[in-house]
Amino acid sequence: MSTAPTLTWKQTQKRAPVDPTLVQDVLDALALAVADTDDWEVVSSAANEMEIRPKVASPVTAMRVLFATGVNNAQVPDPHDQNVDGVLYMGIAPDGGTLGDAHGAGNPYGEARWSGYWKITGIITGADPCDWLHTVSSKEVFSVWFQESSPEDWRGGVAGCIVDPPLDADGEGTPGRVYGMLVTGTDAIATSFWGGSNDFINGNGNGRTDPCGGVFRPNQPTTWARIERESIGSGLAAPRHETEGGTRVTWPVPVNLRDSPHNHVGVLRQMRQAQDGKMRGIVQDDGEPPTDYSYHVGGSSTTSMDCLSFDNG
């Protein structure tokens, strides 16, 4: 793989918006969750928007991740296509720049690279309030997860250097990096998503609510392109994810360009396929104190089902 450094993930405590039906209150709670991380900070915030970046210790401090609601349709690429009031959106600017109008028709970062916005929540002001949220992050990748308590539904997204290419030459710079996003759309994460062709991580959906993923193509770094998971197989059923001695295992997740020419991009960077895990579940060793090996993201915090495992190493 590339020579990019090994990431160390941290999962934060849950934060509750003052009013789970107000997007601004959700953004305010997200700002607190960002402050809980070791590696990210808020750069700027205003009504209905917030911009964050990696802290100085990160090798990609120029990168920005922008959250906003009430965005302009022109800044929402396929498949989501349009603004929906009450929904929170996320976008990534790998090279940063000066933030302009986050709600205008033009690129909020001017001439700098910009992904556009994709949806990461349901309609917060309607049927999908955000009762809690938390983050899982590292020096180069940020993710946030929003919980609706009753019924229990989870949505969110991941942004940053999310793909590990086969070689440095297959990414940008040295070490090679691939910048991108994975989002749930307004769809809640299914408890069994590894077997779906249109579920979280798979990226095959064409609907305005669907999960999707995208990257800046390493060979054409100004081009934003959608990606899809290489296989939509459900993986191995329990107990094939665990040894007789109790060791848990996870599988790399290869991703390709979704549209022609469908080239391989790499594997998700220390985000791997796991089963029989719960949202916010932590896999630890038996040390004193224990070491956190993995943090799980999935569709349920009470039932062990499919999950995306953020692995430390």
Secondary structure, DSSP 8 states (H G I E B T S, - for coil): ---------EE---B--SSTT-HHHHHHHHHHHHHHSSSEEEEEEETTEEEEEE-TTSTTTT-EEEEESS--GGG--TTT-S--TT--EEEEETT------TTSSS-TTTTS-----EE-S--TTTT----EEEEEE-SSEEEEEEEETTTTEEEEEEEEEEEE-SSGGGSBTTTTBEEEEEE-TTS---SS-TT-SSSTTT----STT--EEEEE-TTSTT-EEEEEES-------TTTTB-TT--B--B--EEEESSTT--EEEEETTEEEEEEE-TT-EEE-S-SS--EEEEEEES-SSS-EEEEEEE--
